[in-house]
Every structure is written in structure tokens, then in C-alpha cells.
Amino acid sequence: SLTFIIPFTIIVLLFPRSIILLLAGNQYLEAVPIMQILVIYALFLPFVNQFGNIMDATGKARINFFVMMFISIFNIGCNLFFIKTIGLYGPALALLSSYTLMFIVTQLILYKLAGVNLFHVFKYVITLYPEYFIIVRNMIRSLNKKKKPHAY
């Protein structure tokens, strides 16, 4: 899922005004920084999801539960703090802070328990793009062959 999330995140970070104008209009341009903050946390979601899957599959659901409970409490505290001190951008920063901490904690646990190396994940993600290109190219070729009339 990272192979799809990374390009989407880059596009949103590079063209936030255009996206907001297209989807919502001028009256929502103040949401641009909030959208940029929130899209960054999308990069953490696949890692958190896989952490939960690995913990459950290896019989360590209890660790998953306590990590999620700790992060939830941390998120509530961040929301209270950031909303009071920053205002409108507070919830976005609270969510990003919580997911950043959760990402760090879960990766440390995975490294300790299963030897998961974060850098290998990104290496494999990068190698998937050429494979996607080949799949799409073959699909296009296959469709073109079906469209050509046969000479009898």
C-alpha cells in the first residue's frame, strides 16, 4: 500500500492549493496547511496496520493492545494541549504527533521481536514501481491485441 500512498502524498504536498480549489473552492483555502499535515500521517498507516497484523499473528495481541491504548491516551493529551495552544491546527498536529510516536514505538518493537528493518521496507517499495510499469504495459498490450481485427 505504500507504493500507492507515497505518490499520492507527494502530489498533495506539492499541489495542496490546486487540490483544495478543485475539490472545495476558494472558501476552504485556509485548510491547505491542515491537509498537508494530515496527509503526512497517511505514510504511517501501513506500518501501524502491519504491526497489528504481525502482533496478532504471532500471538502477541496483548502488546498490540497496550501500544494502541498508550497511543490513544497520548493522542487525547496532545489534542487537549494543541487545541488550547494552537487552535485550529491543533487536532492535525495532535494526530501527526500521535502517529509519529506510534510509528517509532511499533518499529522499535518489530525490530526487537522480529528483526524487521525499516530500510528494507523502502528498498522493496522502490523495486515494486518497475514491476507495476511492466504489469500495466502488458495489460495495455493485451488490450491492444484484443482490439485489432483479425485478417481471415
Contacts in CASP RR format, 6 or more apart in sequence:
PFRMAT RR
TARGET T0000
AUTHOR 0000-0000-0000
METHOD contacts of the structure
MODEL  1
SLTFIIPFTIIVLLFPRSIILLLAGNQYLEAVPIMQILVIYALFLPFVNQ
FGNIMDATGKARINFFVMMFISIFNIGCNLFFIKTIGLYGPALALLSSYT
LMFIVTQLILYKLAGVNLFHVFKYVITLYPEYFIIVRNMIRSLNKKKKPH
AY
1 45 0 8 1.000
1 46 0 8 1.000
1 49 0 8 1.000
2 43 0 8 1.000
2 46 0 8 1.000
2 121 0 8 1.000
2 125 0 8 1.000
3 125 0 8 1.000
3 128 0 8 1.000
3 129 0 8 1.000
3 132 0 8 1.000
5 42 0 8 1.000
5 43 0 8 1.000
5 45 0 8 1.000
5 46 0 8 1.000
6 43 0 8 1.000
6 125 0 8 1.000
8 39 0 8 1.000
8 42 0 8 1.000
9 39 0 8 1.000
9 40 0 8 1.000
9 42 0 8 1.000
9 43 0 8 1.000
11 19 0 8 1.000
12 19 0 8 1.000
12 35 0 8 1.000
12 36 0 8 1.000
12 39 0 8 1.000
13 36 0 8 1.000
13 39 0 8 1.000
13 40 0 8 1.000
16 32 0 8 1.000
16 33 0 8 1.000
16 35 0 8 1.000
16 36 0 8 1.000
17 29 0 8 1.000
17 32 0 8 1.000
19 35 0 8 1.000
20 28 0 8 1.000
20 29 0 8 1.000
20 31 0 8 1.000
20 32 0 8 1.000
20 35 0 8 1.000
21 29 0 8 1.000
24 31 0 8 1.000
30 88 0 8 1.000
33 89 0 8 1.000
33 92 0 8 1.000
34 88 0 8 1.000
34 89 0 8 1.000
34 92 0 8 1.000
37 89 0 8 1.000
37 92 0 8 1.000
37 93 0 8 1.000
37 95 0 8 1.000
37 96 0 8 1.000
38 92 0 8 1.000
38 95 0 8 1.000
38 96 0 8 1.000
40 96 0 8 1.000
41 95 0 8 1.000
41 96 0 8 1.000
41 99 0 8 1.000
41 100 0 8 1.000
44 99 0 8 1.000
44 100 0 8 1.000
44 102 0 8 1.000
44 103 0 8 1.000
45 99 0 8 1.000
47 103 0 8 1.000
47 106 0 8 1.000
47 107 0 8 1.000
47 121 0 8 1.000
48 99 0 8 1.000
48 102 0 8 1.000
48 103 0 8 1.000
48 106 0 8 1.000
51 64 0 8 1.000
51 67 0 8 1.000
51 106 0 8 1.000
51 107 0 8 1.000
51 109 0 8 1.000
51 110 0 8 1.000
52 64 0 8 1.000
52 106 0 8 1.000
54 110 0 8 1.000
54 114 0 8 1.000
54 116 0 8 1.000
55 61 0 8 1.000
55 63 0 8 1.000
55 64 0 8 1.000
56 64 0 8 1.000
58 113 0 8 1.000
58 114 0 8 1.000
60 113 0 8 1.000
63 109 0 8 1.000
67 102 0 8 1.000
67 105 0 8 1.000
67 106 0 8 1.000
67 109 0 8 1.000
70 105 0 8 1.000
71 98 0 8 1.000
71 101 0 8 1.000
71 102 0 8 1.000
71 105 0 8 1.000
74 97 0 8 1.000
74 98 0 8 1.000
74 101 0 8 1.000
75 94 0 8 1.000
75 95 0 8 1.000
75 97 0 8 1.000
75 98 0 8 1.000
77 94 0 8 1.000
78 93 0 8 1.000
78 94 0 8 1.000
78 95 0 8 1.000
78 97 0 8 1.000
78 98 0 8 1.000
79 90 0 8 1.000
79 91 0 8 1.000
79 94 0 8 1.000
81 94 0 8 1.000
82 89 0 8 1.000
82 90 0 8 1.000
82 91 0 8 1.000
82 93 0 8 1.000
82 94 0 8 1.000
82 97 0 8 1.000
83 90 0 8 1.000
83 91 0 8 1.000
83 94 0 8 1.000
86 93 0 8 1.000
107 116 0 8 1.000
107 118 0 8 1.000
110 116 0 8 1.000
111 117 0 8 1.000
111 118 0 8 1.000
END
